[in-house]
Amino acid sequence: MIKVLFVCLGNICRSPMAEFVFRDMVQKRGLADQFHIASAATSSEELGNPVHYGTTNKLKALGISTKGKYAVQLKKKDYQEYDYILGMEYRNIRNIDRIVGSDPKRKVHMLLDFSGNPRDIADPWYTGNFDRTYDDILEGCEGFLNYLISTGAVR
């Protein structure tokens, strides 16, 4: 089982969007039983809050539910529990490193590092553009899944 943790600042916009998009993607391809997928925040600002309405509305329009998801914070022990810890932007990576310590197993990456155009995913909390965030996350999730398939990690 491949354990994937998506991480952003507050765990209400980007990382839950990535969690549910990737979960939907692997389910539609019949691969869901090969994954454990979750998301978390690097900050404590939104702990216990539900997914932002912008993310919820965007995913609902695509037939993807975020029901039951509330913001949780990344913990040091998550490094041992997950195979991949995927941040949405460079600042997330810095904060992940601060929380988990070193990354000797090279588990920490930016999601769009698995795309043909590595970059930060803009925070829709500030931009208000959940469509663009979705497009970036979809690109990253597709690239990540293709990476896992190409390495033989997923069959």
N, C-alpha and C positions, 0 to 999 in steps of 0.2 A: 504494500500500500504506500502510495506517495502522499506525503503530508505537506500541504501548501498553506502558507500564511501570508495574506496580503496585508500590507501595512501603510497607513497614512497618518496624518497628524491627529485627527479627531475620531476616526472610525465611524463617521456618519455620512460621508459623501463618496470618496474615491475607493477606499479599500472595500467597503461593503458592495459597491458596484462591481468591482473586480471579482469579489467572492461569488456573487450570484451570477454574473455573466459566465465565469469559468465553470461554475457548477452546472449551469444550464447547457453549456457547450459540451462538457464531457458526458452529461446525461443523454443528450440527443445523439451522441456518437456511440452510445452503449458502453462507455468506459467508466461510469460513475463508481462501480465497485472497486476500481483501482485507486481511488482518491479519498483523502480526507481534506476538506477545504474549509478554511476559516479566515477571519480578518481581525485586525486589532489596531489600536492607536498607539502613538508614541507619547501623547500627552494625556493628562487626566481631565482635561477641560470638558469633555462631552460624556464621560463615563455614565453608563446607564441610560443614555438618551437613545431614542429610536433613530433609524436611518432618516436622513434629511429628506424632506418632501420632494425636492428636485430629483434626487436619485430614485426615490420610490416611484414618482410619476413617470420618469423616463423608462424605468424597467417595467412598470405595470403596462405601459403602452406596447411593450414587446412581449407581454405575456409572462413576465418573470416577477415572482413575488419576493418581497423582502420581509415578510411577516415573521415576527418572533426575534428579529435581530436587534440587539442593543449594544451600544459601544462598550468595548472592553479594552483594557490596556495591555500592551506587550509586557511580558515578564521575562526575566533572565532565563528561567527554565524552558521557555519556548524554544530557545536555540537547540536544546537537546531533543525536543519533541517533534520538531518540523524538519523536513528535508530541504525546503525552499522557503526563504523569507523574502518576499518581494515588495520593495518600497515603490511608491509612486513618483518620488522625486529625490534629488540629491540630499535635501535637508532631512528627509525621512531616513535615508541611509546613515547619515551622521548620527541621528538620534537612536536608530536601531543599534549601531555600534556602541553608543554610550550605555544603552540598557543591557545588551547581552555581553558586552566586552569584546574580545577578539573574535575573529571569524576564521579559525584554522581550517574548517571543512568547506569553506567557500560556499556557504548557503545563502548569503545575503547578496541580492541583486536588485537593480531597478527593473520594473516590469518591462519597460520599453527597450531594455538592453537585448531582449529576445526578438525585437523587430528589426526591420531593415533601416530604421531611422531612430536610433537611441536618443532619448530626450526625457525631460521632465513631463509629467502629466499635470497640466494646470489645475489648480484647485478651484472647483466651481463655486465653493463658498465665497470666493472673491470675484471670480469672473462672471458667475451666473449662467455660464454656458455648459449645461449638462449634456447637450448633444455632442459638443466637441470632446468633452471628457469621455463620454461613452465611445465615440469613435476611436480615441486613443487607447482606451482600455480594451476594446475589442481587438484592435491591432496587436496589443501586447499579449493578450490571452491566446490569440491564434498563433502568434510566434512562439510563445512558451509551449503550447501543446505540440506544435510541429517540432520543436526542439526535443521534447520528451519522446516523441515518436521516432525521430531520426536517431536518437541515441539508444533506442531499444528499451527505454525505461517503461514505455507503454506499448501494449500490443493491441 
